[in-house]
Amino acid sequence: MIDLKDIEGIYLYKGNTDMRMGIFGLSALAQTIIPVNDMRHRLFIFCGKSKKSVKILELDYDGWWLYQKRLINGKYVWLKNMDENTMIDKRQLQWLLDGLSVVQKYAHKEEKITVTY
Protein backbone atom coordinates (compact mmCIF):
# COMPACT_ATOMS: atom_id res chain seq x y z
CA MET A 1 0.00 0.00 0.00
CA ILE A 2 1.05 3.57 -0.59
CA ASP A 3 2.65 5.41 2.33
CA LEU A 4 0.22 8.27 2.96
CA LYS A 5 1.93 10.02 5.88
CA ASP A 6 3.61 12.69 3.69
CA ILE A 7 0.74 13.08 1.21
CA GLU A 8 -0.68 16.61 1.14
CA GLY A 9 -3.45 16.20 -1.42
CA ILE A 10 -5.27 13.51 -3.40
CA TYR A 11 -6.93 14.38 -6.70
CA LEU A 12 -9.33 12.38 -8.85
CA TYR A 13 -8.87 13.11 -12.54
CA LYS A 14 -12.25 13.68 -14.18
CA GLY A 15 -13.44 11.42 -16.93
CA ASN A 16 -11.88 8.33 -18.43
CA THR A 17 -8.14 8.01 -18.94
CA ASP A 18 -6.33 5.90 -21.52
CA MET A 19 -4.72 3.27 -19.28
CA ARG A 20 -1.95 2.74 -21.83
CA MET A 21 -0.45 6.06 -20.72
CA GLY A 22 2.72 6.02 -18.70
CA ILE A 23 4.37 8.46 -16.33
CA PHE A 24 4.97 11.19 -18.92
CA GLY A 25 1.42 11.21 -20.30
CA LEU A 26 -0.20 11.04 -16.87
CA SER A 27 2.05 13.77 -15.48
CA ALA A 28 0.97 16.00 -18.37
CA LEU A 29 -2.68 15.35 -17.41
CA ALA A 30 -1.87 16.05 -13.75
CA GLN A 31 -0.36 19.41 -14.74
CA THR A 32 -3.81 20.47 -15.92
CA ILE A 33 -4.86 20.25 -12.24
CA ILE A 34 -1.89 21.95 -10.55
CA PRO A 35 1.54 23.17 -11.76
CA VAL A 36 4.44 20.74 -11.63
CA ASN A 37 6.21 22.85 -8.97
CA ASP A 38 3.33 22.14 -6.54
CA MET A 39 2.97 18.41 -7.31
CA ARG A 40 5.29 17.02 -4.66
CA HIS A 41 3.59 14.68 -2.20
CA ARG A 42 0.26 14.74 -3.95
CA LEU A 43 -1.51 11.77 -5.51
CA PHE A 44 -3.31 11.92 -8.85
CA ILE A 45 -5.75 9.09 -9.49
CA PHE A 46 -6.80 8.11 -13.00
CA CYS A 47 -9.46 5.56 -13.96
CA GLY A 48 -9.96 3.75 -17.25
CA LYS A 49 -13.17 3.56 -19.26
CA SER A 50 -13.89 -0.01 -18.14
CA LYS A 51 -13.54 1.03 -14.45
CA LYS A 52 -11.48 -2.12 -13.85
CA SER A 53 -8.17 -0.36 -13.20
CA VAL A 54 -6.76 2.77 -11.62
CA LYS A 55 -3.36 4.38 -11.85
CA ILE A 56 -1.98 6.60 -9.12
CA LEU A 57 0.80 9.07 -9.88
CA GLU A 58 3.03 10.62 -7.22
CA LEU A 59 6.04 12.92 -7.37
CA ASP A 60 8.32 12.53 -4.36
CA TYR A 61 11.71 14.10 -3.58
CA ASP A 62 13.61 12.78 -6.57
CA GLY A 63 11.25 11.19 -9.07
CA TRP A 64 7.86 9.86 -10.12
CA TRP A 65 6.01 6.86 -8.73
CA LEU A 66 3.33 5.13 -10.75
CA TYR A 67 1.06 2.65 -8.97
CA GLN A 68 -1.51 0.57 -10.79
CA LYS A 69 -4.24 -1.74 -9.58
CA ARG A 70 -6.34 -3.85 -11.93
CA LEU A 71 -9.31 -5.71 -10.49
CA ILE A 72 -9.93 -9.36 -11.29
CA ASN A 73 -13.64 -9.07 -10.53
CA GLY A 74 -15.85 -6.02 -10.13
CA LYS A 75 -15.35 -2.38 -10.99
CA TYR A 76 -14.28 0.78 -9.25
CA VAL A 77 -17.03 3.18 -8.24
CA TRP A 78 -15.99 6.37 -10.02
CA LEU A 79 -17.81 9.67 -9.54
CA LYS A 80 -20.16 10.31 -12.44
CA ASN A 81 -20.44 13.65 -14.18
CA MET A 82 -17.54 15.33 -12.40
CA ASP A 83 -17.48 18.91 -13.68
CA GLU A 84 -13.92 19.37 -12.53
CA ASN A 85 -11.18 17.38 -10.87
CA THR A 86 -12.08 16.47 -7.31
CA MET A 87 -9.91 16.51 -4.22
CA ILE A 88 -10.51 13.69 -1.72
CA ASP A 89 -9.03 12.78 1.65
CA LYS A 90 -7.07 9.71 2.73
CA ARG A 91 -10.15 7.95 4.10
CA GLN A 92 -11.98 8.42 0.80
CA LEU A 93 -8.96 7.02 -1.06
CA GLN A 94 -9.20 3.87 1.05
CA TRP A 95 -12.91 3.61 0.29
CA LEU A 96 -12.19 3.94 -3.45
CA LEU A 97 -9.51 1.25 -3.39
CA ASP A 98 -11.84 -1.01 -1.37
CA GLY A 99 -14.49 -0.77 -4.08
CA LEU A 100 -16.74 1.79 -2.40
CA SER A 101 -17.85 5.22 -3.51
CA VAL A 102 -15.84 8.16 -2.21
CA VAL A 103 -19.17 9.66 -1.15
CA GLN A 104 -20.56 7.79 1.85
CA LYS A 105 -23.62 9.52 3.23
CA TYR A 106 -23.71 7.43 6.42
CA ALA A 107 -20.01 7.71 7.29
CA HIS A 108 -19.14 9.46 10.52
CA LYS A 109 -17.75 12.91 10.04
CA GLU A 110 -14.16 13.34 11.09
CA GLU A 111 -14.04 15.62 14.09
CA LYS A 112 -11.03 17.22 15.68
CA ILE A 113 -11.08 16.44 19.36
CA THR A 114 -9.47 18.79 21.79
CA VAL A 115 -8.87 17.67 25.32
CA THR A 116 -8.43 20.23 28.04
CA TYR A 117 -7.39 19.28 31.54
Residue, then its C-alpha position, 0 to 999 in steps of 0.5 A: m500500500i502507498d505510504l500516505k503520511d507525507i501526502e498533502g493532497i489527493y486528486l481524482y482526474k475527471g473522466n476516463t483516462d487511456m490506461r496505456m499512458g505512462i508516467f509522462g502522459l499522466s504527469a501532463l494530465a496532472q499538470t492540468i490540475i496543478p503546476v508541476n512545482d506544486m505536485r510534490h507529495r500529492l496523488f493523482i488518481f486516473c481511472g480507465k473507461s472499463k472502471k477495472s483499473v486505476k493508476i496513481l501518480e506521485l512525485d516525491y523528492d527525486g522522481w515519479w512513482l506510478y502505482q496501478k491496480r487492476l481488479i480481477n472481478g468487479k469495478y471501481v465506483w468512479l464519480k459520475n459527471m464530475d465537472e472538474n477534478t475532485m480533491i478527496d481525503k485519505r479515508q476516501l482514497q481507502w474507500l475507493l480502493d476497497g471498491l466503495s464510492v468516495v461519497q458515503k452519506y452514512a459515514h461518521k464525520e471526522e471531528k477534531i477532538t481537543v482535550t483540556y485538563 
